[in-house]
Amino acid sequence: MYPFHWVPSASARHASEDPRPEGTFVYPTGTEVSTLCGLTEQSADNSELAWFWPTCETCYEKARKIADSLTT
Ligand SMILES: [Zn+2]
């Protein structure tokens, strides 16, 4: 398992290292998250459409580095 999770917020899909609420596999809509690209107190949007938002480039790069460091 990677130590980050994808979370749609502010019109893009970001990655966050915040723990998710116990017993859930997503950040429920309205959850305040910090993202790998440095945003804080972002409100998660778990609506179906939000998952079609483009991936945040900065989060993608950072998430990829984290994933790389785990597999090498
Ligand atoms: Zn981001």
N, CA, C, O and the ligand as a Tripos MOL2 file, in Angstrom:
@<TRIPOS>MOLECULE
protein
  289   287    73     0     0
PROTEIN
NO_CHARGES

@<TRIPOS>ATOM
      1 N           0.8500   -1.2100    0.0000 N.3       1 MET1
      2 CA          0.0000    0.0000    0.0000 C.3       1 MET1
      3 C           0.8790    1.2510    0.0000 C.2       1 MET1
      4 O           1.8630    1.3300    0.7360 O.2       1 MET1
      5 N           0.5250    2.1920   -0.8060 N.am      2 TYR2
      6 CA          1.2590    3.4490   -0.8430 C.3       2 TYR2
      7 C           0.7900    4.3530    0.2980 C.2       2 TYR2
      8 O          -0.3650    4.2880    0.7190 O.2       2 TYR2
      9 N           1.6990    5.1980    0.7930 N.am      3 PRO3
     10 CA          1.3370    6.0780    1.9170 C.3       3 PRO3
     11 C           0.6210    7.3430    1.4580 C.2       3 PRO3
     12 O           0.6220    8.3460    2.1720 O.2       3 PRO3
     13 N           0.0140    7.3090    0.2850 N.am      4 PHE4
     14 CA         -0.7700    8.4710   -0.1500 C.3       4 PHE4
     15 C          -2.0290    7.9710   -0.8420 C.2       4 PHE4
     16 O          -2.1170    6.8040   -1.2260 O.2       4 PHE4
     17 N          -2.9790    8.8390   -0.9950 N.am      5 HIS5
     18 CA         -4.2410    8.4740   -1.6260 C.3       5 HIS5
     19 C          -4.6420    9.6070   -2.5560 C.2       5 HIS5
     20 O          -4.3360   10.7720   -2.3050 O.2       5 HIS5
     21 N          -5.3250    9.2520   -3.6260 N.am      6 TRP6
     22 CA         -5.8120   10.2700   -4.5500 C.3       6 TRP6
     23 C          -7.1020   10.8690   -4.0220 C.2       6 TRP6
     24 O          -7.9570   10.1810   -3.4640 O.2       6 TRP6
     25 N          -7.2110   12.1780   -4.2170 N.am      7 VAL7
     26 CA         -8.3950   12.8700   -3.7200 C.3       7 VAL7
     27 C          -8.7650   14.0100   -4.6670 C.2       7 VAL7
     28 O          -7.9700   14.9240   -4.8850 O.2       7 VAL7
     29 N          -9.9770   13.9530   -5.2280 N.am      8 PRO8
     30 CA        -10.4140   15.0590   -6.0770 C.3       8 PRO8
     31 C         -10.7280   16.2760   -5.2190 C.2       8 PRO8
     32 O         -11.4400   16.1870   -4.2180 O.2       8 PRO8
     33 N         -10.1830   17.4110   -5.6320 N.am      9 SER9
     34 CA        -10.4260   18.6500   -4.8950 C.3       9 SER9
     35 C         -10.0080   19.8180   -5.7700 C.2       9 SER9
     36 O          -9.0230   19.7260   -6.5010 O.2       9 SER9
     37 N         -10.7450   20.9130   -5.7010 N.am     10 ALA10
     38 CA        -10.3780   22.1310   -6.4280 C.3      10 ALA10
     39 C         -10.1140   21.8540   -7.9080 C.2      10 ALA10
     40 O          -9.1220   22.3270   -8.4630 O.2      10 ALA10
     41 N         -10.9950   21.0940   -8.5400 N.am     11 SER11
     42 CA        -10.9690   20.8620   -9.9890 C.3      11 SER11
     43 C          -9.7790   20.0560  -10.4830 C.2      11 SER11
     44 O          -9.4350   20.1300  -11.6630 O.2      11 SER11
     45 N          -9.1420   19.2880   -9.6050 N.am     12 ALA12
     46 CA         -8.0740   18.4050  -10.0360 C.3      12 ALA12
     47 C          -7.9950   17.2250   -9.0710 C.2      12 ALA12
     48 O          -8.4770   17.2810   -7.9400 O.2      12 ALA12
     49 N          -7.3630   16.1460   -9.5670 N.am     13 ARG13
     50 CA         -7.1510   15.0030   -8.6740 C.3      13 ARG13
     51 C          -5.7740   15.1360   -8.0530 C.2      13 ARG13
     52 O          -4.7570   15.0500   -8.7410 O.2      13 ARG13
     53 N          -5.7540   15.3440   -6.7540 N.am     14 HIS14
     54 CA         -4.5060   15.4880   -6.0210 C.3      14 HIS14
     55 C          -4.2150   14.2060   -5.2560 C.2      14 HIS14
     56 O          -5.0580   13.3150   -5.1520 O.2      14 HIS14
     57 N          -3.0000   14.1360   -4.7240 N.am     15 ALA15
     58 CA         -2.6510   13.0380   -3.8260 C.3      15 ALA15
     59 C          -2.4170   13.6210   -2.4390 C.2      15 ALA15
     60 O          -1.9060   14.7320   -2.2960 O.2      15 ALA15
     61 N          -2.7950   12.8600   -1.4240 N.am     16 SER16
     62 CA         -2.6540   13.3200   -0.0450 C.3      16 SER16
     63 C          -2.1030   12.2000    0.8220 C.2      16 SER16
     64 O          -2.3970   11.0240    0.6090 O.2      16 SER16
     65 N          -1.3000   12.5880    1.7980 N.am     17 GLU17
     66 CA         -0.7960   11.6010    2.7600 C.3      17 GLU17
     67 C          -1.6120   11.6210    4.0410 C.2      17 GLU17
     68 O          -1.2850   10.9190    4.9980 O.2      17 GLU17
     69 N          -2.6590   12.4120    4.0670 N.am     18 ASP18
     70 CA         -3.5110   12.4410    5.2610 C.3      18 ASP18
     71 C          -4.1620   11.0680    5.4590 C.2      18 ASP18
     72 O          -4.5200   10.4020    4.4880 O.2      18 ASP18
     73 N          -4.3110   10.6530    6.7000 N.am     19 PRO19
     74 CA         -5.0410    9.4020    6.9370 C.3      19 PRO19
     75 C          -6.5110    9.5710    6.5730 C.2      19 PRO19
     76 O          -7.1000   10.6310    6.7840 O.2      19 PRO19
     77 N          -7.0880    8.5170    6.0270 N.am     20 ARG20
     78 CA         -8.5110    8.5800    5.7020 C.3      20 ARG20
     79 C          -9.3160    8.2110    6.9350 C.2      20 ARG20
     80 O          -8.8280    7.5100    7.8220 O.2      20 ARG20
     81 N         -10.5480    8.6850    6.9840 N.am     21 PRO21
     82 CA        -11.3780    8.3360    8.1450 C.3      21 PRO21
     83 C         -11.4660    6.8270    8.2930 C.2      21 PRO21
     84 O         -11.5150    6.1020    7.3000 O.2      21 PRO21
     85 N         -11.4850    6.3640    9.5080 N.am     22 GLU22
     86 CA        -11.4780    4.9320    9.7800 C.3      22 GLU22
     87 C         -12.6420    4.2370    9.0700 C.2      22 GLU22
     88 O         -13.7760    4.7140    9.0900 O.2      22 GLU22
     89 N         -12.3350    3.1100    8.4490 N.am     23 GLY23
     90 CA        -13.3830    2.3260    7.8250 C.3      23 GLY23
     91 C         -13.7820    2.7940    6.4370 C.2      23 GLY23
     92 O         -14.7200    2.2500    5.8540 O.2      23 GLY23
     93 N         -13.0810    3.8050    5.8860 N.am     24 THR24
     94 CA        -13.4250    4.2750    4.5510 C.3      24 THR24
     95 C         -12.2390    4.0750    3.6130 C.2      24 THR24
     96 O         -11.0980    3.9600    4.0590 O.2      24 THR24
     97 N         -12.5150    4.0360    2.3340 N.am     25 PHE25
     98 CA        -11.4680    3.9020    1.3370 C.3      25 PHE25
     99 C         -11.3120    5.1730    0.5220 C.2      25 PHE25
    100 O         -10.5220    5.2230   -0.4210 O.2      25 PHE25
    101 N         -12.0600    6.1890    0.8850 N.am     26 VAL26
    102 CA        -11.9750    7.4730    0.1910 C.3      26 VAL26
    103 C         -12.0390    8.5790    1.2360 C.2      26 VAL26
    104 O         -12.3600    8.3420    2.4010 O.2      26 VAL26
    105 N         -11.7240    9.7950    0.7880 N.am     27 TYR27
    106 CA        -11.9890   10.9470    1.6390 C.3      27 TYR27
    107 C         -13.4110   11.4060    1.3250 C.2      27 TYR27
    108 O         -13.6660   11.8760    0.2160 O.2      27 TYR27
    109 N         -14.3270   11.2860    2.2580 N.am     28 PRO28
    110 CA        -15.7050   11.7070    1.9630 C.3      28 PRO28
    111 C         -15.7500   13.1870    1.5780 C.2      28 PRO28
    112 O         -14.9150   13.9770    2.0170 O.2      28 PRO28
    113 N         -16.7290   13.5480    0.7570 N.am     29 THR29
    114 CA        -16.8890   14.9350    0.3430 C.3      29 THR29
    115 C         -16.9060   15.8490    1.5590 C.2      29 THR29
    116 O         -17.6260   15.6110    2.5280 O.2      29 THR29
    117 N         -16.0990   16.8990    1.4860 N.am     30 GLY30
    118 CA        -16.0500   17.8590    2.5750 C.3      30 GLY30
    119 C         -14.9030   17.6190    3.5400 C.2      30 GLY30
    120 O         -14.6170   18.4640    4.3890 O.2      30 GLY30
    121 N         -14.2330   16.4560    3.4160 N.am     31 THR31
    122 CA        -13.0680   16.2030    4.2590 C.3      31 THR31
    123 C         -11.9730   17.2160    3.9310 C.2      31 THR31
    124 O         -11.6810   17.4510    2.7590 O.2      31 THR31
    125 N         -11.3720   17.8090    4.9390 N.am     32 GLU32
    126 CA        -10.2720   18.7400    4.6840 C.3      32 GLU32
    127 C          -8.9740   17.9660    4.5880 C.2      32 GLU32
    128 O          -8.5980   17.2430    5.5110 O.2      32 GLU32
    129 N          -8.2900   18.1240    3.4590 N.am     33 VAL33
    130 CA         -7.0510   17.3780    3.2300 C.3      33 VAL33
    131 C          -5.9210   18.3290    2.8620 C.2      33 VAL33
    132 O          -6.1470   19.4290    2.3580 O.2      33 VAL33
    133 N          -4.7020   17.8760    3.1270 N.am     34 SER34
    134 CA         -3.5090   18.5390    2.6240 C.3      34 SER34
    135 C          -2.9960   17.7120    1.4630 C.2      34 SER34
    136 O          -3.0380   16.4830    1.5100 O.2      34 SER34
    137 N          -2.5110   18.3710    0.4200 N.am     35 THR35
    138 CA         -2.0930   17.6400   -0.7710 C.3      35 THR35
    139 C          -0.5800   17.6460   -0.9110 C.2      35 THR35
    140 O           0.1060   18.4740   -0.3120 O.2      35 THR35
    141 N          -0.0660   16.7180   -1.7070 N.am     36 LEU36
    142 CA          1.3830   16.6280   -1.9170 C.3      36 LEU36
    143 C           1.9290   17.8720   -2.5970 C.2      36 LEU36
    144 O           3.1120   18.1800   -2.4560 O.2      36 LEU36
    145 N           1.0900   18.5960   -3.3340 N.am     37 CYS37
    146 CA          1.5720   19.7970   -4.0230 C.3      37 CYS37
    147 C           1.5420   21.0230   -3.1160 C.2      37 CYS37
    148 O           1.8600   22.1300   -3.5510 O.2      37 CYS37
    149 N           1.1620   20.8250   -1.8610 N.am     38 GLY38
    150 CA          1.3010   21.9120   -0.9040 C.3      38 GLY38
    151 C           0.0290   22.6450   -0.5310 C.2      38 GLY38
    152 O           0.0700   23.5840    0.2640 O.2      38 GLY38
    153 N          -1.1070   22.2340   -1.0900 N.am     39 LEU39
    154 CA         -2.3520   22.8640   -0.6860 C.3      39 LEU39
    155 C          -2.7460   22.3430    0.6940 C.2      39 LEU39
    156 O          -2.4750   21.1910    1.0320 O.2      39 LEU39
    157 N          -3.3790   23.1870    1.4740 N.am     40 THR40
    158 CA         -3.8380   22.7540    2.7960 C.3      40 THR40
    159 C          -5.3080   23.0930    2.9490 C.2      40 THR40
    160 O          -5.8260   24.0060    2.3060 O.2      40 THR40
    161 N          -5.9610   22.3430    3.8070 N.am     41 GLU41
    162 CA         -7.3710   22.5580    4.0950 C.3      41 GLU41
    163 C          -8.2100   22.5840    2.8250 C.2      41 GLU41
    164 O          -9.1420   23.3760    2.6890 O.2      41 GLU41
    165 N          -7.8510   21.6900    1.8930 N.am     42 GLN42
    166 CA         -8.6460   21.5510    0.6840 C.3      42 GLN42
    167 C          -9.8460   20.6640    0.9870 C.2      42 GLN42
    168 O          -9.7230   19.6590    1.6880 O.2      42 GLN42
    169 N         -10.9930   21.0350    0.4630 N.am     43 SER43
    170 CA        -12.1850   20.2490    0.7070 C.3      43 SER43
    171 C         -12.2970   19.1540   -0.3530 C.2      43 SER43
    172 O         -12.4000   19.4460   -1.5440 O.2      43 SER43
    173 N         -12.2770   17.8990    0.0820 N.am     44 ALA44
    174 CA        -12.3800   16.7820   -0.8450 C.3      44 ALA44
    175 C         -13.7570   16.7740   -1.5150 C.2      44 ALA44
    176 O         -14.7570   17.1750   -0.9190 O.2      44 ALA44
    177 N         -13.7850   16.3090   -2.7680 N.am     45 ASP45
    178 CA        -15.0500   16.1800   -3.4950 C.3      45 ASP45
    179 C         -15.1300   14.7470   -4.0010 C.2      45 ASP45
    180 O         -14.4580   14.3830   -4.9660 O.2      45 ASP45
    181 N         -15.9410   13.9510   -3.3560 N.am     46 ASN46
    182 CA        -16.0240   12.5350   -3.7280 C.3      46 ASN46
    183 C         -17.1860   12.2570   -4.6650 C.2      46 ASN46
    184 O         -17.6250   11.1130   -4.7820 O.2      46 ASN46
    185 N         -17.6910   13.2930   -5.3380 N.am     47 SER47
    186 CA        -18.7590   13.0690   -6.2990 C.3      47 SER47
    187 C         -18.2150   12.3070   -7.5010 C.2      47 SER47
    188 O         -17.0100   12.3150   -7.7510 O.2      47 SER47
    189 N         -19.0930   11.6540   -8.2370 N.am     48 GLU48
    190 CA        -18.6550   10.8090   -9.3470 C.3      48 GLU48
    191 C         -17.9150   11.6260  -10.4030 C.2      48 GLU48
    192 O         -16.8990   11.1850  -10.9390 O.2      48 GLU48
    193 N         -18.4260   12.8090  -10.6950 N.am     49 LEU49
    194 CA        -17.8160   13.6440  -11.7230 C.3      49 LEU49
    195 C         -16.4230   14.1130  -11.3330 C.2      49 LEU49
    196 O         -15.5630   14.3020  -12.1940 O.2      49 LEU49
    197 N         -16.2020   14.2980  -10.0540 N.am     50 ALA50
    198 CA        -14.9160   14.8340   -9.6130 C.3      50 ALA50
    199 C         -13.7710   13.9200   -9.9980 C.2      50 ALA50
    200 O         -12.6450   14.3770  -10.1920 O.2      50 ALA50
    201 N         -14.0540   12.6160  -10.1120 N.am     51 TRP51
    202 CA        -12.9840   11.6840  -10.4670 C.3      51 TRP51
    203 C         -12.5700   11.8050  -11.9230 C.2      51 TRP51
    204 O         -11.5840   11.1900  -12.3310 O.2      51 TRP51
    205 N         -13.2930   12.5800  -12.7150 N.am     52 PHE52
    206 CA        -12.8990   12.8180  -14.1090 C.3      52 PHE52
    207 C         -12.0080   14.0410  -14.2400 C.2      52 PHE52
    208 O         -11.5330   14.3450  -15.3340 O.2      52 PHE52
    209 N         -11.7790   14.7400  -13.1510 N.am     53 TRP53
    210 CA        -10.9120   15.9130  -13.2230 C.3      53 TRP53
    211 C          -9.4960   15.4810  -13.5750 C.2      53 TRP53
    212 O          -9.0930   14.3570  -13.2750 O.2      53 TRP53
    213 N          -8.7330   16.3790  -14.2160 N.am     54 PRO54
    214 CA         -7.3520   16.0190  -14.5780 C.3      54 PRO54
    215 C          -6.4830   15.8590  -13.3360 C.2      54 PRO54
    216 O          -6.7450   16.4510  -12.2890 O.2      54 PRO54
    217 N          -5.4440   15.0460  -13.4810 N.am     55 THR55
    218 CA         -4.5170   14.8120  -12.3770 C.3      55 THR55
    219 C          -3.6250   16.0250  -12.1820 C.2      55 THR55
    220 O          -3.1060   16.5870  -13.1470 O.2      55 THR55
    221 N          -3.4530   16.4190  -10.9520 N.am     56 CYS56
    222 CA         -2.5250   17.5030  -10.6080 C.3      56 CYS56
    223 C          -1.1050   17.0490  -10.9270 C.2      56 CYS56
    224 O          -0.6450   16.0260  -10.4190 O.2      56 CYS56
    225 N          -0.4130   17.8130  -11.7690 N.am     57 GLU57
    226 CA          0.9240   17.3980  -12.2230 C.3      57 GLU57
    227 C           1.9150   17.2870  -11.0730 C.2      57 GLU57
    228 O           2.7040   16.3450  -11.0160 O.2      57 GLU57
    229 N           1.8740   18.2300  -10.1760 N.am     58 THR58
    230 CA          2.8270   18.2170   -9.0670 C.3      58 THR58
    231 C           2.5840   17.0110   -8.1690 C.2      58 THR58
    232 O           3.5240   16.3390   -7.7430 O.2      58 THR58
    233 N           1.3270   16.7490   -7.8900 N.am     59 CYS59
    234 CA          1.0200   15.5740   -7.0660 C.3      59 CYS59
    235 C           1.4430   14.3020   -7.7810 C.2      59 CYS59
    236 O           1.9570   13.3750   -7.1550 O.2      59 CYS59
    237 N           1.2310   14.2550   -9.0860 N.am     60 TYR60
    238 CA          1.6070   13.0670   -9.8380 C.3      60 TYR60
    239 C           3.1010   12.8120   -9.7250 C.2      60 TYR60
    240 O           3.5340   11.6890   -9.4660 O.2      60 TYR60
    241 N           3.8940   13.8790   -9.9250 N.am     61 GLU61
    242 CA          5.3490   13.7260   -9.8350 C.3      61 GLU61
    243 C           5.7740   13.2650   -8.4520 C.2      61 GLU61
    244 O           6.6020   12.3640   -8.3160 O.2      61 GLU61
    245 N           5.2090   13.8820   -7.4320 N.am     62 LYS62
    246 CA          5.6090   13.5300   -6.0640 C.3      62 LYS62
    247 C           5.1350   12.1250   -5.7060 C.2      62 LYS62
    248 O           5.8550   11.3720   -5.0500 O.2      62 LYS62
    249 N           3.9400   11.7770   -6.1320 N.am     63 ALA63
    250 CA          3.4200   10.4450   -5.8340 C.3      63 ALA63
    251 C           4.2710    9.3880   -6.5270 C.2      63 ALA63
    252 O           4.5300    8.3170   -5.9770 O.2      63 ALA63
    253 N           4.7040    9.7120   -7.7530 N.am     64 ARG64
    254 CA          5.5260    8.7600   -8.4900 C.3      64 ARG64
    255 C           6.8690    8.5510   -7.7930 C.2      64 ARG64
    256 O           7.3800    7.4340   -7.7310 O.2      64 ARG64
    257 N           7.4320    9.6400   -7.2690 N.am     65 LYS65
    258 CA          8.7060    9.5120   -6.5490 C.3      65 LYS65
    259 C           8.5340    8.6580   -5.3040 C.2      65 LYS65
    260 O           9.3860    7.8270   -4.9900 O.2      65 LYS65
    261 N           7.4290    8.8640   -4.5960 N.am     66 ILE66
    262 CA          7.1820    8.0560   -3.3930 C.3      66 ILE66
    263 C           7.0480    6.5890   -3.7820 C.2      66 ILE66
    264 O           7.6190    5.7110   -3.1350 O.2      66 ILE66
    265 N           6.2920    6.3310   -4.8430 N.am     67 ALA67
    266 CA          6.0830    4.9550   -5.2770 C.3      67 ALA67
    267 C           7.4110    4.3450   -5.7160 C.2      67 ALA67
    268 O           7.6970    3.1880   -5.4060 O.2      67 ALA67
    269 N           8.2240    5.1200   -6.4350 N.am     68 ASP68
    270 CA          9.5350    4.6270   -6.8710 C.3      68 ASP68
    271 C          10.3980    4.2610   -5.6790 C.2      68 ASP68
    272 O          11.0570    3.2210   -5.6750 O.2      68 ASP68
    273 N          10.3940    5.1200   -4.6640 N.am     69 SER69
    274 CA         11.2750    4.8870   -3.5230 C.3      69 SER69
    275 C          10.8490    3.6460   -2.7450 C.2      69 SER69
    276 O          11.6520    3.0630   -2.0170 O.2      69 SER69
    277 N           9.6060    3.2460   -2.8970 N.am     70 LEU70
    278 CA          9.1260    2.0780   -2.1760 C.3      70 LEU70
    279 C           9.4720    0.7800   -2.8910 C.2      70 LEU70
    280 O           9.5500   -0.2790   -2.2680 O.2      70 LEU70
    281 N           9.6790    0.8670   -4.2050 N.am     71 THR71
    282 CA          9.8610   -0.3590   -4.9690 C.3      71 THR71
    283 C          11.3280   -0.6250   -5.2670 C.2      71 THR71
    284 O          11.6690   -1.6820   -5.7970 O.2      71 THR71
    285 N          12.2110    0.3320   -4.9300 N.am     72 THR72
    286 CA         13.6250    0.1100   -5.2190 C.3      72 THR72
    287 C          14.3770   -0.2490   -3.9450 C.2      72 THR72
    288 O          15.5860   -0.4740   -3.9850 O.2      72 THR72
    289 ZN         -1.8900   18.5310   -6.2610 Zn       73 ZN73
@<TRIPOS>BOND
     1     1     2 1
     2     2     3 1
     3     3     4 2
     4     3     5 am
     5     5     6 1
     6     6     7 1
     7     7     8 2
     8     7     9 am
     9     9    10 1
    10    10    11 1
    11    11    12 2
    12    11    13 am
    13    13    14 1
    14    14    15 1
    15    15    16 2
    16    15    17 am
    17    17    18 1
    18    18    19 1
    19    19    20 2
    20    19    21 am
    21    21    22 1
    22    22    23 1
    23    23    24 2
    24    23    25 am
    25    25    26 1
    26    26    27 1
    27    27    28 2
    28    27    29 am
    29    29    30 1
    30    30    31 1
    31    31    32 2
    32    31    33 am
    33    33    34 1
    34    34    35 1
    35    35    36 2
    36    35    37 am
    37    37    38 1
    38    38    39 1
    39    39    40 2
    40    39    41 am
    41    41    42 1
    42    42    43 1
    43    43    44 2
    44    43    45 am
    45    45    46 1
    46    46    47 1
    47    47    48 2
    48    47    49 am
    49    49    50 1
    50    50    51 1
    51    51    52 2
    52    51    53 am
    53    53    54 1
    54    54    55 1
    55    55    56 2
    56    55    57 am
    57    57    58 1
    58    58    59 1
    59    59    60 2
    60    59    61 am
    61    61    62 1
    62    62    63 1
    63    63    64 2
    64    63    65 am
    65    65    66 1
    66    66    67 1
    67    67    68 2
    68    67    69 am
    69    69    70 1
    70    70    71 1
    71    71    72 2
    72    71    73 am
    73    73    74 1
    74    74    75 1
    75    75    76 2
    76    75    77 am
    77    77    78 1
    78    78    79 1
    79    79    80 2
    80    79    81 am
    81    81    82 1
    82    82    83 1
    83    83    84 2
    84    83    85 am
    85    85    86 1
    86    86    87 1
    87    87    88 2
    88    87    89 am
    89    89    90 1
    90    90    91 1
    91    91    92 2
    92    91    93 am
    93    93    94 1
    94    94    95 1
    95    95    96 2
    96    95    97 am
    97    97    98 1
    98    98    99 1
    99    99   100 2
   100    99   101 am
   101   101   102 1
   102   102   103 1
   103   103   104 2
   104   103   105 am
   105   105   106 1
   106   106   107 1
   107   107   108 2
   108   107   109 am
   109   109   110 1
   110   110   111 1
   111   111   112 2
   112   111   113 am
   113   113   114 1
   114   114   115 1
   115   115   116 2
   116   115   117 am
   117   117   118 1
   118   118   119 1
   119   119   120 2
   120   119   121 am
   121   121   122 1
   122   122   123 1
   123   123   124 2
   124   123   125 am
   125   125   126 1
   126   126   127 1
   127   127   128 2
   128   127   129 am
   129   129   130 1
   130   130   131 1
   131   131   132 2
   132   131   133 am
   133   133   134 1
   134   134   135 1
   135   135   136 2
   136   135   137 am
   137   137   138 1
   138   138   139 1
   139   139   140 2
   140   139   141 am
   141   141   142 1
   142   142   143 1
   143   143   144 2
   144   143   145 am
   145   145   146 1
   146   146   147 1
   147   147   148 2
   148   147   149 am
   149   149   150 1
   150   150   151 1
   151   151   152 2
   152   151   153 am
   153   153   154 1
   154   154   155 1
   155   155   156 2
   156   155   157 am
   157   157   158 1
   158   158   159 1
   159   159   160 2
   160   159   161 am
   161   161   162 1
   162   162   163 1
   163   163   164 2
   164   163   165 am
   165   165   166 1
   166   166   167 1
   167   167   168 2
   168   167   169 am
   169   169   170 1
   170   170   171 1
   171   171   172 2
   172   171   173 am
   173   173   174 1
   174   174   175 1
   175   175   176 2
   176   175   177 am
   177   177   178 1
   178   178   179 1
   179   179   180 2
   180   179   181 am
   181   181   182 1
   182   182   183 1
   183   183   184 2
   184   183   185 am
   185   185   186 1
   186   186   187 1
   187   187   188 2
   188   187   189 am
   189   189   190 1
   190   190   191 1
   191   191   192 2
   192   191   193 am
   193   193   194 1
   194   194   195 1
   195   195   196 2
   196   195   197 am
   197   197   198 1
   198   198   199 1
   199   199   200 2
   200   199   201 am
   201   201   202 1
   202   202   203 1
   203   203   204 2
   204   203   205 am
   205   205   206 1
   206   206   207 1
   207   207   208 2
   208   207   209 am
   209   209   210 1
   210   210   211 1
   211   211   212 2
   212   211   213 am
   213   213   214 1
   214   214   215 1
   215   215   216 2
   216   215   217 am
   217   217   218 1
   218   218   219 1
   219   219   220 2
   220   219   221 am
   221   221   222 1
   222   222   223 1
   223   223   224 2
   224   223   225 am
   225   225   226 1
   226   226   227 1
   227   227   228 2
   228   227   229 am
   229   229   230 1
   230   230   231 1
   231   231   232 2
   232   231   233 am
   233   233   234 1
   234   234   235 1
   235   235   236 2
   236   235   237 am
   237   237   238 1
   238   238   239 1
   239   239   240 2
   240   239   241 am
   241   241   242 1
   242   242   243 1
   243   243   244 2
   244   243   245 am
   245   245   246 1
   246   246   247 1
   247   247   248 2
   248   247   249 am
   249   249   250 1
   250   250   251 1
   251   251   252 2
   252   251   253 am
   253   253   254 1
   254   254   255 1
   255   255   256 2
   256   255   257 am
   257   257   258 1
   258   258   259 1
   259   259   260 2
   260   259   261 am
   261   261   262 1
   262   262   263 1
   263   263   264 2
   264   263   265 am
   265   265   266 1
   266   266   267 1
   267   267   268 2
   268   267   269 am
   269   269   270 1
   270   270   271 1
   271   271   272 2
   272   271   273 am
   273   273   274 1
   274   274   275 1
   275   275   276 2
   276   275   277 am
   277   277   278 1
   278   278   279 1
   279   279   280 2
   280   279   281 am
   281   281   282 1
   282   282   283 1
   283   283   284 2
   284   283   285 am
   285   285   286 1
   286   286   287 1
   287   287   288 2
@<TRIPOS>SUBSTRUCTURE
     1 MET1         2 RESIDUE 1 A MET
     2 TYR2         6 RESIDUE 1 A TYR
     3 PRO3        10 RESIDUE 1 A PRO
     4 PHE4        14 RESIDUE 1 A PHE
     5 HIS5        18 RESIDUE 1 A HIS
     6 TRP6        22 RESIDUE 1 A TRP
     7 VAL7        26 RESIDUE 1 A VAL
     8 PRO8        30 RESIDUE 1 A PRO
     9 SER9        34 RESIDUE 1 A SER
    10 ALA10       38 RESIDUE 1 A ALA
    11 SER11       42 RESIDUE 1 A SER
    12 ALA12       46 RESIDUE 1 A ALA
    13 ARG13       50 RESIDUE 1 A ARG
    14 HIS14       54 RESIDUE 1 A HIS
    15 ALA15       58 RESIDUE 1 A ALA
    16 SER16       62 RESIDUE 1 A SER
    17 GLU17       66 RESIDUE 1 A GLU
    18 ASP18       70 RESIDUE 1 A ASP
    19 PRO19       74 RESIDUE 1 A PRO
    20 ARG20       78 RESIDUE 1 A ARG
    21 PRO21       82 RESIDUE 1 A PRO
    22 GLU22       86 RESIDUE 1 A GLU
    23 GLY23       90 RESIDUE 1 A GLY
    24 THR24       94 RESIDUE 1 A THR
    25 PHE25       98 RESIDUE 1 A PHE
    26 VAL26      102 RESIDUE 1 A VAL
    27 TYR27      106 RESIDUE 1 A TYR
    28 PRO28      110 RESIDUE 1 A PRO
    29 THR29      114 RESIDUE 1 A THR
    30 GLY30      118 RESIDUE 1 A GLY
    31 THR31      122 RESIDUE 1 A THR
    32 GLU32      126 RESIDUE 1 A GLU
    33 VAL33      130 RESIDUE 1 A VAL
    34 SER34      134 RESIDUE 1 A SER
    35 THR35      138 RESIDUE 1 A THR
    36 LEU36      142 RESIDUE 1 A LEU
    37 CYS37      146 RESIDUE 1 A CYS
    38 GLY38      150 RESIDUE 1 A GLY
    39 LEU39      154 RESIDUE 1 A LEU
    40 THR40      158 RESIDUE 1 A THR
    41 GLU41      162 RESIDUE 1 A GLU
    42 GLN42      166 RESIDUE 1 A GLN
    43 SER43      170 RESIDUE 1 A SER
    44 ALA44      174 RESIDUE 1 A ALA
    45 ASP45      178 RESIDUE 1 A ASP
    46 ASN46      182 RESIDUE 1 A ASN
    47 SER47      186 RESIDUE 1 A SER
    48 GLU48      190 RESIDUE 1 A GLU
    49 LEU49      194 RESIDUE 1 A LEU
    50 ALA50      198 RESIDUE 1 A ALA
    51 TRP51      202 RESIDUE 1 A TRP
    52 PHE52      206 RESIDUE 1 A PHE
    53 TRP53      210 RESIDUE 1 A TRP
    54 PRO54      214 RESIDUE 1 A PRO
    55 THR55      218 RESIDUE 1 A THR
    56 CYS56      222 RESIDUE 1 A CYS
    57 GLU57      226 RESIDUE 1 A GLU
    58 THR58      230 RESIDUE 1 A THR
    59 CYS59      234 RESIDUE 1 A CYS
    60 TYR60      238 RESIDUE 1 A TYR
    61 GLU61      242 RESIDUE 1 A GLU
    62 LYS62      246 RESIDUE 1 A LYS
    63 ALA63      250 RESIDUE 1 A ALA
    64 ARG64      254 RESIDUE 1 A ARG
    65 LYS65      258 RESIDUE 1 A LYS
    66 ILE66      262 RESIDUE 1 A ILE
    67 ALA67      266 RESIDUE 1 A ALA
    68 ASP68      270 RESIDUE 1 A ASP
    69 SER69      274 RESIDUE 1 A SER
    70 LEU70      278 RESIDUE 1 A LEU
    71 THR71      282 RESIDUE 1 A THR
    72 THR72      286 RESIDUE 1 A THR
    73 ZN73       289 GROUP 0 **** ****
